[in-house]
Amino acid sequence: ILIILNIYGIMMMVIIMDLSKIIVSDVSLVTTVDSKKGRSATMHNRAYYGLSFTTDGQITYTHNGNTFVSDKYNVVILPKGQSYHIHGDKDGLFPVINFDCEVFLCDTITVIPFENTGALVKKFENLRNCSIRKNNRLLLIGLFYDMLYTISDACSGASNPLSDAIEYIENNISSDITNEDLAKSCHLSEEYFRKQFKKTYGISPKQYIIDMRLTMAKQYIKDNIETNLKLTEVAAYCYLSEKQLTRLFEANEGMSLASFIRKEK
């Protein structure tokens, strides 16, 4: 099951998927990327599908005008044959497995919520050791299937119990949104909702909404960087006042909004 949330051009994908249906034909590369904050790179025409995760860092991918975040709460599948931009948000190590399938898998970056990517580290190490020895292709593919099963087993079986809250945020991003509103949308008590949201997404509902609005602001700036940008326009696009946007951007991004605009030019 693939749930796609398109928030004013910001594509967020939440997947509950039976990854066991993937028919792996090859595992071509098992490596770790040391990504630093501020790193910027572009992948052109990716030769293989990729599966990546991290236990401590954060990367933002931009593909076809949409942004996708890879962090310790999300596994990312990278599409074969596509080009995209990579920006390092936080220092971290990102295990990457390049693989191929017998049938088409995806043509866009896909984010799979996964509560504890640390559980994948040992499986990745086994996979990398097998890859280094290069003496058993079937074992290599088998170990990769085991990793896919672990991810699939953690997110299969039922829809995300908080999906109604995410849908509520999507539909009401232009309004003030309270925890009470979100809890009611999920038919949960407010206290239980807050705890479950933090457990599932790693941040509070309030921070989730802030991050969404700041992502909207950054994308608007990137899409209009060649124009005479006005901060009032950027703020209006993400439903904040200019003062709110300036304060939240500096507090969450570690730089002023003006500095970000200069960096993008």
C-alpha beads as a LAMMPS data file, in Angstrom:
LAMMPS data file: protein, C-alpha beads

265 atoms
264 bonds

1 atom types
1 bond types

-500.0 500.0 xlo xhi
-500.0 500.0 ylo yhi
-500.0 500.0 zlo zhi

Masses

1 110.0

Atoms # bond

1 1 1 0.000 0.000 0.000
2 1 1 1.465 3.355 -1.004
3 1 1 0.106 6.541 0.544
4 1 1 1.222 9.684 -1.296
5 1 1 0.807 13.044 0.414
6 1 1 1.268 15.987 -1.938
7 1 1 1.436 19.110 0.196
8 1 1 1.529 22.078 -2.188
9 1 1 4.280 20.546 -4.266
10 1 1 6.054 18.854 -1.349
11 1 1 5.789 15.123 -1.964
12 1 1 5.775 12.934 1.103
13 1 1 5.405 9.189 0.694
14 1 1 4.407 6.837 3.461
15 1 1 4.636 3.175 2.515
16 1 1 3.185 0.057 3.971
17 1 1 4.521 -2.406 1.428
18 1 1 5.081 -6.109 1.036
19 1 1 8.744 -5.886 0.075
20 1 1 8.851 -9.686 -0.192
21 1 1 7.287 -9.290 -3.634
22 1 1 10.478 -7.710 -4.960
23 1 1 12.308 -10.166 -7.222
24 1 1 16.002 -9.321 -6.778
25 1 1 18.192 -10.233 -9.737
26 1 1 21.479 -8.689 -8.557
27 1 1 23.177 -6.952 -5.632
28 1 1 25.911 -4.900 -7.272
29 1 1 27.343 -2.698 -4.521
30 1 1 27.301 -2.661 -0.712
31 1 1 28.978 0.434 0.663
32 1 1 28.744 3.231 3.241
33 1 1 28.636 6.924 2.348
34 1 1 30.095 9.364 4.875
35 1 1 27.813 12.368 4.386
36 1 1 28.718 15.693 5.997
37 1 1 26.409 18.568 6.840
38 1 1 26.309 20.945 3.875
39 1 1 27.304 18.258 1.386
40 1 1 25.806 18.842 -2.041
41 1 1 25.810 16.349 -4.887
42 1 1 23.795 15.303 -7.910
43 1 1 23.173 11.748 -9.043
44 1 1 22.729 11.451 -12.803
45 1 1 20.792 8.549 -14.346
46 1 1 21.215 6.106 -11.451
47 1 1 22.383 2.752 -12.808
48 1 1 20.675 0.583 -10.152
49 1 1 17.934 0.763 -7.567
50 1 1 19.284 1.662 -4.147
51 1 1 18.288 1.018 -0.541
52 1 1 19.734 3.384 2.047
53 1 1 19.319 4.208 5.722
54 1 1 21.172 5.892 8.582
55 1 1 21.317 5.670 12.365
56 1 1 22.405 9.229 13.085
57 1 1 22.509 11.522 10.037
58 1 1 20.044 13.233 7.744
59 1 1 19.948 13.773 3.978
60 1 1 17.362 15.605 1.898
61 1 1 16.843 14.327 -1.638
62 1 1 15.209 16.512 -4.294
63 1 1 13.660 14.728 -7.271
64 1 1 11.329 16.265 -9.859
65 1 1 10.734 19.262 -7.591
66 1 1 9.778 17.117 -4.584
67 1 1 11.800 16.592 -1.398
68 1 1 12.378 13.360 0.548
69 1 1 14.150 13.022 3.897
70 1 1 16.392 10.118 4.898
71 1 1 17.005 9.937 8.654
72 1 1 17.096 7.413 11.496
73 1 1 13.333 6.898 11.249
74 1 1 13.140 6.296 7.498
75 1 1 14.533 3.812 4.981
76 1 1 14.844 5.174 1.444
77 1 1 14.545 3.374 -1.882
78 1 1 16.280 5.187 -4.732
79 1 1 14.933 4.790 -8.279
80 1 1 16.877 3.263 -11.134
81 1 1 17.436 5.481 -14.187
82 1 1 16.564 8.719 -12.384
83 1 1 18.553 11.850 -11.542
84 1 1 18.228 13.723 -8.255
85 1 1 19.997 16.167 -5.944
86 1 1 21.381 15.330 -2.486
87 1 1 21.897 17.758 0.394
88 1 1 23.495 16.797 3.711
89 1 1 21.451 18.159 6.621
90 1 1 23.370 16.414 9.431
91 1 1 26.648 14.466 9.566
92 1 1 26.155 10.729 9.374
93 1 1 27.031 7.391 7.814
94 1 1 24.590 6.129 5.186
95 1 1 24.766 2.436 4.229
96 1 1 23.763 2.015 0.561
97 1 1 22.908 -1.204 -1.278
98 1 1 22.638 -1.059 -5.052
99 1 1 20.436 -3.782 -6.491
100 1 1 18.450 -4.725 -9.565
101 1 1 15.042 -6.353 -10.028
102 1 1 13.476 -8.534 -12.670
103 1 1 10.448 -6.227 -12.831
104 1 1 9.942 -2.474 -12.500
105 1 1 10.047 -1.273 -8.888
106 1 1 9.675 2.530 -8.788
107 1 1 10.537 5.706 -10.703
108 1 1 10.659 8.118 -7.783
109 1 1 12.405 8.246 -4.424
110 1 1 10.361 6.345 -1.879
111 1 1 10.499 6.786 1.904
112 1 1 9.533 3.880 4.170
113 1 1 8.979 4.777 7.852
114 1 1 11.030 2.437 10.037
115 1 1 11.126 2.965 13.784
116 1 1 14.679 1.780 14.475
117 1 1 17.182 1.717 11.622
118 1 1 19.781 0.556 14.142
119 1 1 18.190 -2.893 13.817
120 1 1 19.474 -3.016 10.225
121 1 1 23.141 -2.354 11.027
122 1 1 24.130 -5.963 11.823
123 1 1 22.315 -7.232 8.728
124 1 1 24.133 -4.648 6.629
125 1 1 27.510 -5.686 8.078
126 1 1 26.808 -9.323 7.180
127 1 1 25.819 -8.232 3.689
128 1 1 28.966 -6.128 3.263
129 1 1 31.244 -8.917 4.485
130 1 1 29.654 -11.317 1.994
131 1 1 30.068 -8.716 -0.755
132 1 1 33.769 -8.275 0.045
133 1 1 34.405 -12.032 -0.147
134 1 1 32.569 -12.201 -3.500
135 1 1 32.310 -15.960 -3.266
136 1 1 28.589 -16.612 -3.005
137 1 1 26.130 -14.601 -5.086
138 1 1 23.129 -16.576 -3.844
139 1 1 24.090 -15.916 -0.208
140 1 1 24.504 -12.211 -0.967
141 1 1 21.014 -11.974 -2.479
142 1 1 19.633 -14.097 0.363
143 1 1 21.064 -11.742 2.989
144 1 1 19.546 -8.794 1.131
145 1 1 16.165 -10.547 1.070
146 1 1 16.498 -10.981 4.840
147 1 1 16.984 -7.220 5.218
148 1 1 13.957 -6.535 3.013
149 1 1 11.916 -8.945 5.120
150 1 1 12.918 -7.149 8.332
151 1 1 11.756 -3.824 6.907
152 1 1 8.583 -5.342 5.480
153 1 1 7.741 -7.197 8.693
154 1 1 7.992 -3.970 10.709
155 1 1 5.537 -2.039 8.555
156 1 1 3.178 -4.657 7.139
157 1 1 -0.134 -5.925 8.355
158 1 1 -2.121 -2.748 8.940
159 1 1 -2.283 0.859 7.887
160 1 1 -0.514 3.550 9.877
161 1 1 -2.791 4.303 12.877
162 1 1 -1.713 7.951 12.658
163 1 1 -2.485 8.287 8.941
164 1 1 -5.682 10.213 9.732
165 1 1 -3.605 12.808 11.580
166 1 1 -1.199 13.137 8.654
167 1 1 -4.170 13.532 6.305
168 1 1 -5.651 16.150 8.652
169 1 1 -2.387 18.115 8.558
170 1 1 -2.348 17.884 4.759
171 1 1 -5.894 19.194 4.464
172 1 1 -5.514 21.928 7.077
173 1 1 -1.924 23.116 6.634
174 1 1 -3.256 26.625 5.932
175 1 1 -4.891 26.784 9.387
176 1 1 -3.843 26.596 13.016
177 1 1 -3.622 22.905 13.973
178 1 1 -3.740 21.711 17.579
179 1 1 -2.870 18.378 19.151
180 1 1 -6.498 18.145 20.231
181 1 1 -7.618 18.394 16.589
182 1 1 -5.135 15.725 15.512
183 1 1 -5.975 13.365 18.373
184 1 1 -9.685 13.619 17.553
185 1 1 -8.976 12.791 13.901
186 1 1 -7.400 9.496 15.063
187 1 1 -10.007 8.837 17.775
188 1 1 -7.274 8.838 20.428
189 1 1 -6.766 10.712 23.677
190 1 1 -4.498 13.721 23.298
191 1 1 -1.847 12.334 25.662
192 1 1 -1.714 8.946 23.964
193 1 1 -1.677 10.575 20.539
194 1 1 1.322 12.759 21.414
195 1 1 3.278 9.759 22.708
196 1 1 2.463 7.604 19.678
197 1 1 3.282 10.389 17.242
198 1 1 6.678 10.987 18.835
199 1 1 7.376 7.250 18.882
200 1 1 6.424 6.842 15.213
201 1 1 7.964 9.956 13.664
202 1 1 10.661 10.878 16.185
203 1 1 9.370 14.417 16.625
204 1 1 6.357 16.130 18.153
205 1 1 3.269 16.927 16.051
206 1 1 4.112 20.627 16.403
207 1 1 7.637 20.086 15.078
208 1 1 6.283 17.926 12.246
209 1 1 4.088 20.819 11.112
210 1 1 6.950 23.306 11.481
211 1 1 9.257 21.059 9.424
212 1 1 6.589 20.722 6.745
213 1 1 6.104 24.478 6.477
214 1 1 9.857 25.135 6.407
215 1 1 10.238 22.506 3.679
216 1 1 7.556 24.328 1.713
217 1 1 9.445 27.600 2.243
218 1 1 12.793 26.137 1.106
219 1 1 11.242 24.579 -1.983
220 1 1 9.470 27.843 -2.871
221 1 1 12.780 29.694 -2.584
222 1 1 14.575 27.142 -4.780
223 1 1 11.819 27.242 -7.401
224 1 1 11.827 31.058 -7.526
225 1 1 15.481 31.848 -6.831
226 1 1 15.900 33.662 -10.164
227 1 1 13.088 36.087 -9.335
228 1 1 13.027 39.086 -7.038
229 1 1 12.030 37.105 -3.951
230 1 1 10.121 38.852 -1.198
231 1 1 10.033 37.311 2.278
232 1 1 6.349 38.175 2.579
233 1 1 5.657 35.948 -0.457
234 1 1 7.666 33.043 0.984
235 1 1 5.911 33.378 4.342
236 1 1 2.473 33.513 2.750
237 1 1 3.236 30.376 0.715
238 1 1 3.851 28.327 3.873
239 1 1 1.085 30.019 5.896
240 1 1 3.294 31.857 8.364
241 1 1 3.881 35.508 9.111
242 1 1 7.215 36.923 7.978
243 1 1 8.270 37.224 11.630
244 1 1 7.295 33.598 12.379
245 1 1 9.061 32.287 9.297
246 1 1 12.267 34.199 10.058
247 1 1 12.321 33.043 13.687
248 1 1 11.459 29.408 12.967
249 1 1 13.885 29.152 10.048
250 1 1 16.847 30.348 12.089
251 1 1 15.920 28.170 15.087
252 1 1 15.479 25.005 12.998
253 1 1 17.959 25.442 10.139
254 1 1 20.860 27.046 12.002
255 1 1 21.067 30.002 9.619
256 1 1 19.048 33.076 8.816
257 1 1 16.512 32.998 6.010
258 1 1 18.493 35.684 4.186
259 1 1 21.639 33.519 4.404
260 1 1 19.781 30.547 2.961
261 1 1 18.569 32.638 0.015
262 1 1 22.108 33.913 -0.639
263 1 1 23.451 30.339 -0.493
264 1 1 20.913 29.150 -3.074
265 1 1 21.772 31.914 -5.550

Bonds

1 1 1 2
2 1 2 3
3 1 3 4
4 1 4 5
5 1 5 6
6 1 6 7
7 1 7 8
8 1 8 9
9 1 9 10
10 1 10 11
11 1 11 12
12 1 12 13
13 1 13 14
14 1 14 15
15 1 15 16
16 1 16 17
17 1 17 18
18 1 18 19
19 1 19 20
20 1 20 21
21 1 21 22
22 1 22 23
23 1 23 24
24 1 24 25
25 1 25 26
26 1 26 27
27 1 27 28
28 1 28 29
29 1 29 30
30 1 30 31
31 1 31 32
32 1 32 33
33 1 33 34
34 1 34 35
35 1 35 36
36 1 36 37
37 1 37 38
38 1 38 39
39 1 39 40
40 1 40 41
41 1 41 42
42 1 42 43
43 1 43 44
44 1 44 45
45 1 45 46
46 1 46 47
47 1 47 48
48 1 48 49
49 1 49 50
50 1 50 51
51 1 51 52
52 1 52 53
53 1 53 54
54 1 54 55
55 1 55 56
56 1 56 57
57 1 57 58
58 1 58 59
59 1 59 60
60 1 60 61
61 1 61 62
62 1 62 63
63 1 63 64
64 1 64 65
65 1 65 66
66 1 66 67
67 1 67 68
68 1 68 69
69 1 69 70
70 1 70 71
71 1 71 72
72 1 72 73
73 1 73 74
74 1 74 75
75 1 75 76
76 1 76 77
77 1 77 78
78 1 78 79
79 1 79 80
80 1 80 81
81 1 81 82
82 1 82 83
83 1 83 84
84 1 84 85
85 1 85 86
86 1 86 87
87 1 87 88
88 1 88 89
89 1 89 90
90 1 90 91
91 1 91 92
92 1 92 93
93 1 93 94
94 1 94 95
95 1 95 96
96 1 96 97
97 1 97 98
98 1 98 99
99 1 99 100
100 1 100 101
101 1 101 102
102 1 102 103
103 1 103 104
104 1 104 105
105 1 105 106
106 1 106 107
107 1 107 108
108 1 108 109
109 1 109 110
110 1 110 111
111 1 111 112
112 1 112 113
113 1 113 114
114 1 114 115
115 1 115 116
116 1 116 117
117 1 117 118
118 1 118 119
119 1 119 120
120 1 120 121
121 1 121 122
122 1 122 123
123 1 123 124
124 1 124 125
125 1 125 126
126 1 126 127
127 1 127 128
128 1 128 129
129 1 129 130
130 1 130 131
131 1 131 132
132 1 132 133
133 1 133 134
134 1 134 135
135 1 135 136
136 1 136 137
137 1 137 138
138 1 138 139
139 1 139 140
140 1 140 141
141 1 141 142
142 1 142 143
143 1 143 144
144 1 144 145
145 1 145 146
146 1 146 147
147 1 147 148
148 1 148 149
149 1 149 150
150 1 150 151
151 1 151 152
152 1 152 153
153 1 153 154
154 1 154 155
155 1 155 156
156 1 156 157
157 1 157 158
158 1 158 159
159 1 159 160
160 1 160 161
161 1 161 162
162 1 162 163
163 1 163 164
164 1 164 165
165 1 165 166
166 1 166 167
167 1 167 168
168 1 168 169
169 1 169 170
170 1 170 171
171 1 171 172
172 1 172 173
173 1 173 174
174 1 174 175
175 1 175 176
176 1 176 177
177 1 177 178
178 1 178 179
179 1 179 180
180 1 180 181
181 1 181 182
182 1 182 183
183 1 183 184
184 1 184 185
185 1 185 186
186 1 186 187
187 1 187 188
188 1 188 189
189 1 189 190
190 1 190 191
191 1 191 192
192 1 192 193
193 1 193 194
194 1 194 195
195 1 195 196
196 1 196 197
197 1 197 198
198 1 198 199
199 1 199 200
200 1 200 201
201 1 201 202
202 1 202 203
203 1 203 204
204 1 204 205
205 1 205 206
206 1 206 207
207 1 207 208
208 1 208 209
209 1 209 210
210 1 210 211
211 1 211 212
212 1 212 213
213 1 213 214
214 1 214 215
215 1 215 216
216 1 216 217
217 1 217 218
218 1 218 219
219 1 219 220
220 1 220 221
221 1 221 222
222 1 222 223
223 1 223 224
224 1 224 225
225 1 225 226
226 1 226 227
227 1 227 228
228 1 228 229
229 1 229 230
230 1 230 231
231 1 231 232
232 1 232 233
233 1 233 234
234 1 234 235
235 1 235 236
236 1 236 237
237 1 237 238
238 1 238 239
239 1 239 240
240 1 240 241
241 1 241 242
242 1 242 243
243 1 243 244
244 1 244 245
245 1 245 246
246 1 246 247
247 1 247 248
248 1 248 249
249 1 249 250
250 1 250 251
251 1 251 252
252 1 252 253
253 1 253 254
254 1 254 255
255 1 255 256
256 1 256 257
257 1 257 258
258 1 258 259
259 1 259 260
260 1 260 261
261 1 261 262
262 1 262 263
263 1 263 264
264 1 264 265
